[in-house]
Each structure stands twice: as C-alpha cells, then as structure tokens.
Amino acid sequence: MDRDIVGPLKDMLRRYVRERLVPLEGEVAAQDSIPDAVRREMAEMGLFGMSIPESYGGLGLDMAAEAELAMELGWTSPAFRSLIGTNNGIGSQGILIDGTEAQKQAWLPRLASGEITASFALTEPEAGSDAASLRTRAVREGDVYRVNGAKRYITNAPTAGIFTLMARTDPGKPGAAGISAFIVEAKSPGITLGKPDRKMGQRGAMTCDIHFDDVLVPAANLIGLREGQGFKTAMKVLDRGRLHIAAVCCGVAERLIHEAVSYAADRKQFGQAIATFQLVQAMLADSRTEAYAAACMVRDAARRYDGGEDITMPAAASKYYASEMVGRVADRAVQIHGGAGYMADYAVERFYRDVRLFRLYEGTSQIQQIVIARAMLREHEAQAPA
C-alpha cells in the first residue's frame, strides 16, 4: 500500500475514535451491543478490510500500517476493535493465505466491505490451548462433508456470515495432522448458536458457542481443497493476529496512561495535585516505560513481517509482553484513581476488566512462553557444532 496515505488514514481514525466512539463507550457497556450505525460507518471507512488486498476490495495495509491503526483503535473500548477484528485477522487470513482463487473471489470482497462477518471456529469445550485435540468431525460424503461437533467462545459468532471452521477429517491421524479447514456458511441447516456469553469485560464484543449437527458443507469449501492442512493454516494466521492484538494492547495502554495522568493532575490531596507525589510519579513512569517498550517491539516485529522474515517468535514475544504490560498499566491506573478507580463511573474500572482477556485469546501468555522458548532451543540446536 502507498505509505503516503497511511498518515491521513491514521489521523482520520484517531478523530473518529476520540470524537465518535469514546462517547459511546458507556452505552455499549450498558447495552452489551454496538449500534448498527457504527458498523455502517466503520464499513464505509474500509476498516473491515484493512488487511485484505486491494484486489479483493480491501485497503491492502501491510502489517506495519495495520499495527498503527490498531493502536489508534485501542484508545477506545476493545469491543469496537473486536467488531472488525475477525474480518481482518483469523476470520479472513486463512482464506487469503491458503484458499484457492475461487474461494478468495467468493468471500474476501464481501468480508472487506463488511457485508458479512467471519468468525474463526477453532476452540472447543475440550480443546483450548491444546487445539490439536479438537473433536469436531468432518466426514466426506461425495461432494460434501458432514460436520458434527461444537465450538466454544467464538468471537462474532452471533453475527457471523461465515465460519472458518477447523474440523478433523482423518481420525486415523492423531493431533494436528488430521485437521482440515473449511468455509462454512452460518445459515447452513444444522447450525445452532448458544446464548451470548456473559463475560467479565469487553461487553459489546459478542461471543457464543456453535453447534454443528449433520451440517453439510460443500467439498469446494475445503480451504485450499487439501485435507490435513487446517492446523497449519491456523498457525500461519496467528503471527499476524498476535501482532494485531499486541498493537491494540499498546493503544489501550495509551488510553489508560492518559486517564491516569489527567486524574493525577486534577486530584488534590494534602493541598496539592497527587501528580506531584513521587510514588504516583513512579507508577506513571513505569507505565510510560513499559508502554513504550511494547510499542517498539510491535513496530519492529511488524517491520520484520513485512520484510518476509519468520516472526513466529517476535510475534509471540510482542503479544506476551504487550498483553501482560497493559494489565499492569490498568492496575496502576486504578491505583492512581484510588477509590474512584473502583467505581463504574470511571473508564479505568471498565478497562481494568476489559484488558484481562488479552492474556487469554490468540494464545495464552503461557502458550506464548512455550512458543518463545521452543524457538530459542531450535536456534541453539541450529548453531551447535555438528
């Protein structure tokens, strides 16, 4: 994408976030839904297709540009980012990376325009971090696959038009080898949705269970028309997804720092603003330092991704550090607010709950540690003398 238009895009999004979305945060939290008008506005801005190539109707942003916009979106409630997140990430990237040209032409333009929403259906009641143990089955019957199983905590499932579904096609191959990826239309007979989940935070970001009962999926919807590649497809999309989440964490941290500094500068105790107290300044300084470090990590990893490097480890490190960082920043922001920080009238109370999820999805912090450590060991073995 032409780098000259990234700056104007970022400026436009910054104004939209702060003037339009921030004032809606309380309404979204209270109603647990995002106004339809906001969805239309974000679609008109092209935000549903940030990462989808221009040839398929998207903005065609590279990872570095996407990270900058994700940081801007992080300034407001994560629910707004979640609305477009699956279309730009795990819901579309599998089709983009491993799909056939016919599959790309059929679905990517509709995802880029926001006409439909994609959900990534991987997690199951008995398969979370151990995704290779999933039990949902897809059995070939002529020109269709018969799908049975259940998925859990699926983001945007209540409004999805398609699911990028991971299912086991070869029960004789344990683990990841027998898993395939499918494009499944949400209106297919046999699909039922569970009740919307009641979550600790991120109200307005919709998740629910999905049940597949003898759902017939055309064989033409097998991503890449190859069985046994689904888990590999899922892993490919995670590098970009983890960087996106890390960038959002950086944006949320900036909002929390803004709230903390503003409150500390205005709140008076002992006849002076609490911002003059050194222990409050220490908390502010720690938050600024950690947020700066996380943003540097994300930008470096994004640059490497765009340069074609293998960034599995840098992406995992960025997501791990940024998600843990924003949790600490949120905790300090509440502490600086004192009792007020525990009250729902203040944004930091809501963000404190919202950011907890960042350490869980797209791979828990513990999974990121494993990814990082294994990469280190592989590098060590590669460098060892023969």
C-alpha positions in Angstrom: 0.0 0.0 0.0 1.1 3.6 -0.7 2.8 4.7 2.5 1.8 8.3 1.8 -1.9 7.6 2.7 -1.2 5.8 5.9 -0.7 9.0 7.9 -4.0 10.5 6.7 -5.8 7.2 7.5 -4.3 7.2 11.0 -5.4 10.8 11.6 -8.9 10.1 10.3 -9.2 7.1 12.6 -7.8 9.0 15.6 -10.5 11.7 15.2 -13.3 9.1 14.6 -12.2 7.1 17.7 -12.0 10.1 20.0 -14.9 12.1 18.8 -17.4 9.3 17.8 -16.5 6.1 19.7 -15.3 7.2 23.1 -18.6 9.0 23.8 -20.4 5.7 23.1 -18.4 3.6 25.5 -20.9 3.8 28.3 -23.8 3.0 26.1 -22.1 -0.1 24.6 -21.1 -1.4 28.0 -24.7 -0.9 29.4 -26.4 -2.5 26.4 -23.8 -5.1 25.5 -24.0 -4.2 21.9 -22.6 -1.8 19.3 -25.0 0.5 17.4 -25.7 -0.6 13.8 -24.8 3.0 12.7 -21.2 2.4 14.0 -20.9 -0.8 12.0 -22.0 1.0 8.8 -19.6 3.9 9.5 -16.7 1.5 10.0 -17.6 -0.4 6.9 -17.6 2.9 4.9 -14.2 3.7 6.2 -12.9 0.4 4.9 -12.0 -0.9 8.4 -13.4 -4.3 7.8 -10.8 -4.8 5.0 -7.7 -3.3 6.4 -5.6 -6.4 5.9 -7.3 -7.7 2.7 -5.6 -6.8 -0.5 -6.9 -4.1 -2.7 -7.5 -6.6 -5.5 -10.2 -8.1 -3.3 -11.7 -4.8 -2.2 -9.7 -4.2 0.9 -7.3 -1.4 1.9 -4.3 -3.7 1.5 -2.4 -2.5 4.5 0.9 -4.1 5.3 1.5 -5.2 8.9 3.3 -2.0 9.9 0.4 0.1 8.8 -2.2 -2.2 10.4 -0.4 -2.0 13.7 -0.5 1.8 13.7 -4.3 1.7 13.1 -4.8 -1.0 15.7 -3.0 1.2 18.2 -5.5 4.0 17.4 -8.4 1.7 17.8 -7.0 0.6 21.2 -7.8 4.1 22.6 -11.4 3.1 23.0 -13.4 0.1 24.2 -12.0 -3.2 22.8 -15.5 -4.1 21.6 -15.2 -1.7 18.7 -12.0 -3.3 17.5 -13.5 -6.7 18.0 -16.3 -5.8 15.6 -13.8 -5.7 12.7 -11.0 -7.8 14.1 -12.1 -11.2 12.8 -12.6 -9.9 9.2 -9.0 -8.6 9.3 -7.4 -11.4 11.1 -8.3 -15.0 11.9 -11.6 -15.0 10.1 -10.1 -14.0 6.7 -6.4 -14.6 6.7 -6.8 -18.4 6.4 -8.7 -17.9 3.1 -6.2 -15.3 1.9 -3.1 -17.4 2.8 -4.2 -20.9 1.8 -7.5 -20.6 -0.1 -8.0 -21.2 -3.8 -8.5 -18.2 -6.1 -12.2 -19.1 -6.4 -12.6 -19.1 -2.6 -10.8 -15.7 -2.4 -13.0 -14.2 -5.1 -16.2 -15.6 -3.5 -15.6 -14.4 0.1 -12.8 -11.8 0.5 -14.7 -8.9 -1.2 -17.7 -9.4 1.0 -15.5 -9.5 4.1 -13.6 -6.4 3.1 -16.8 -4.4 2.6 -18.3 -5.5 5.9 -21.2 -7.1 4.1 -20.6 -10.3 6.1 -18.5 -11.1 9.2 -16.2 -14.0 9.5 -15.6 -16.0 12.7 -12.7 -18.3 13.5 -14.1 -21.6 14.9 -11.3 -23.5 16.5 -11.7 -23.6 20.3 -13.9 -26.4 21.7 -15.2 -27.4 25.1 -12.3 -29.9 25.4 -9.8 -28.2 23.1 -8.5 -24.8 24.1 -4.7 -24.3 24.2 -4.4 -27.9 23.1 -6.1 -27.1 19.8 -4.7 -30.2 18.1 -7.0 -32.3 20.2 -10.2 -30.9 18.7 -13.1 -33.4 18.2 -15.4 -31.8 15.7 -15.6 -34.2 12.7 -16.0 -33.6 9.0 -16.7 -36.8 7.1 -16.5 -36.8 3.3 -19.7 -38.0 1.5 -19.3 -37.4 -2.2 -19.3 -33.7 -2.9 -20.0 -32.7 0.7 -18.6 -33.1 4.2 -20.9 -33.9 7.0 -19.9 -31.9 10.1 -20.7 -32.7 13.7 -19.3 -31.1 16.8 -19.3 -28.0 19.0 -17.2 -24.8 19.2 -16.8 -22.5 22.3 -16.1 -18.8 22.9 -16.3 -17.9 19.2 -15.9 -14.2 18.7 -18.6 -12.6 16.5 -20.4 -15.9 16.1 -23.8 -14.3 16.8 -23.5 -12.0 13.8 -21.2 -14.1 11.5 -22.0 -14.8 7.9 -19.3 -17.5 7.6 -17.2 -19.6 9.9 -13.6 -20.5 9.2 -14.0 -24.0 10.8 -11.3 -26.4 11.9 -12.5 -30.0 11.9 -10.9 -33.4 12.0 -11.2 -35.2 8.6 -8.9 -38.1 9.3 -9.5 -39.7 12.7 -6.7 -42.1 12.0 -4.1 -39.3 12.2 -3.9 -38.0 15.8 -3.1 -34.4 16.7 -2.7 -31.7 14.1 -2.2 -33.9 11.1 -5.8 -34.9 10.7 -7.3 -31.4 10.9 -8.7 -29.5 7.9 -10.1 -26.0 7.5 -13.5 -25.2 5.9 -15.5 -22.2 5.0 -19.0 -22.8 6.4 -21.9 -20.5 5.8 -23.6 -19.6 9.1 -27.1 -20.1 7.6 -26.4 -23.7 6.8 -29.0 -26.1 8.2 -27.9 -27.9 11.3 -26.0 -24.9 12.8 -27.4 -23.6 16.1 -25.9 -20.9 18.3 -25.7 -20.9 22.1 -26.7 -17.9 24.2 -24.3 -14.9 24.1 -21.7 -15.4 26.7 -21.7 -13.2 29.8 -18.1 -12.1 30.2 -16.0 -10.3 32.8 -15.4 -7.5 30.4 -15.4 -6.4 26.8 -19.1 -6.0 26.8 -20.3 -5.4 23.2 -17.8 -7.9 21.9 -20.1 -10.9 21.1 -19.1 -14.5 21.7 -21.1 -17.7 21.9 -21.0 -21.5 21.4 -21.7 -23.0 18.0 -23.2 -26.5 17.5 -22.9 -28.4 14.2 -25.4 -31.2 13.8 -25.1 -33.1 10.5 -24.2 -29.8 8.7 -23.4 -30.5 5.0 -20.5 -28.4 3.8 -19.6 -28.4 0.0 -16.3 -30.1 -0.7 -15.5 -26.9 -2.7 -15.4 -25.1 0.7 -12.4 -27.1 2.0 -9.8 -24.3 2.2 -7.1 -24.9 -0.4 -9.0 -28.1 -1.5 -6.5 -30.1 0.6 -7.2 -32.1 3.7 -4.9 -32.2 6.6 -3.7 -28.6 6.2 -6.1 -26.9 8.7 -3.9 -26.7 11.7 -1.0 -25.4 9.6 -3.4 -22.8 8.2 -4.4 -21.8 11.7 -0.8 -21.4 12.8 0.0 -19.3 9.8 -2.7 -16.7 10.6 -1.6 -16.4 14.3 1.6 -14.4 13.7 -0.3 -11.5 12.2 -3.2 -11.9 14.6 -0.8 -11.8 17.6 0.9 -8.7 16.4 -2.5 -7.1 15.9 -3.6 -7.9 19.4 -0.3 -6.6 20.8 -0.8 -3.3 18.9 -4.3 -3.0 20.4 -2.8 -3.6 23.9 -0.4 -0.7 23.2 -3.3 1.6 22.3 -5.3 0.6 25.4 -2.2 1.3 27.5 -2.0 4.8 26.0 -5.7 5.5 26.9 -5.1 4.2 30.4 -2.0 6.4 30.8 -4.0 9.4 29.6 -6.7 8.7 32.1 -4.2 8.2 34.9 -2.2 11.4 34.1 -5.3 13.5 33.8 -6.7 12.3 37.1 -3.4 12.7 38.9 -3.0 16.2 37.6 -6.5 17.2 38.8 -7.0 15.3 42.0 -5.8 17.3 45.1 -4.7 15.8 48.4 -2.8 17.5 51.2 -3.2 20.7 49.3 -1.6 19.7 46.1 -2.2 17.6 43.0 -1.3 13.9 43.6 0.7 14.1 40.4 3.4 15.9 42.4 3.8 12.9 44.8 6.8 10.9 43.9 5.2 7.5 44.4 2.4 8.4 42.0 5.0 9.7 39.5 6.8 6.3 39.8 3.7 4.5 38.8 3.2 6.9 35.8 6.8 6.5 34.8 6.6 2.7 34.9 3.5 2.7 32.8 5.1 5.0 30.2 8.3 3.0 30.0 6.5 -0.4 29.6 4.1 1.0 27.0 7.0 2.5 25.0 8.9 -0.8 25.1 5.8 -2.8 23.9 5.2 -0.4 21.0 8.8 -0.6 20.0 8.5 -4.4 20.0 5.3 -4.4 17.9 6.7 -2.0 15.3 10.0 -4.0 15.0 8.1 -7.3 14.6 5.7 -5.7 12.1 8.6 -4.4 10.0 10.2 -7.9 10.0 6.9 -9.5 9.0 6.6 -7.1 6.0 10.2 -7.9 5.1 9.3 -11.6 4.8 11.1 -12.8 7.9 9.9 -15.7 10.1 8.4 -13.8 13.0 6.8 -16.6 15.0 9.0 -15.8 18.0 8.9 -12.0 17.8 5.1 -12.1 17.3 4.7 -14.3 20.4 7.1 -12.2 22.4 5.3 -9.0 21.4 1.9 -10.4 22.3 3.1 -11.9 25.5 4.8 -8.7 26.7 2.2 -6.2 25.5 -0.8 -8.2 26.9 0.9 -8.5 30.3 2.1 -4.9 30.1 -1.4 -3.5 29.6 -2.6 -5.5 32.6 0.0 -3.8 34.8 -0.8 -0.4 33.3 -4.5 -0.9 34.1 -3.8 -1.9 37.6 -1.7 1.2 38.2 -4.3 3.4 36.6 -6.9 2.1 39.1 -4.4 2.6 42.0 -3.8 6.2 41.0 -7.5 6.8 40.9 -7.8 5.4 44.4 -11.4 4.5 45.4 -12.7 6.3 42.3 -10.9 3.7 40.2 -13.2 1.0 41.6 -16.3 2.9 40.6 -18.1 2.2 37.3 -18.3 6.0 36.7 -14.6 6.0 35.6 -13.3 4.4 32.4 -10.4 2.8 34.2 -12.7 0.4 36.1 -14.1 -0.9 32.8 -10.7 -1.1 31.0 -9.3 -3.0 34.0 -11.7 -5.8 33.3 -11.5 -5.4 29.5 -7.8 -5.9 29.3 -7.7 -9.2 31.2 -8.9 -11.1 28.1 -5.8 -10.1 26.1 -3.7 -12.5 28.1 -6.0 -15.4 27.1 -7.0 -15.3 23.5 -4.9 -15.9 20.4 -2.8 -18.0 22.7 -2.5 -17.5 26.4 0.6 -16.0 27.9 1.8 -19.5 28.9 1.5 -20.6 25.3 3.5 -17.6 24.1 6.2 -18.6 26.6 6.3 -22.1 25.1 6.5 -20.7 21.6 9.3 -18.4 22.5 11.3 -21.0 24.4 11.0 -23.6 21.7 12.2 -21.0 19.1 15.2 -20.3 21.3 16.0 -24.0 21.6 15.7 -24.5 17.8 18.1 -21.6 17.3 20.5 -23.1 19.8 20.4 -26.5 18.1 20.9 -24.9 14.7 24.0 -23.1 15.9 25.5 -26.1 17.7 28.6 -27.6 16.0 28.0 -30.8 14.1 
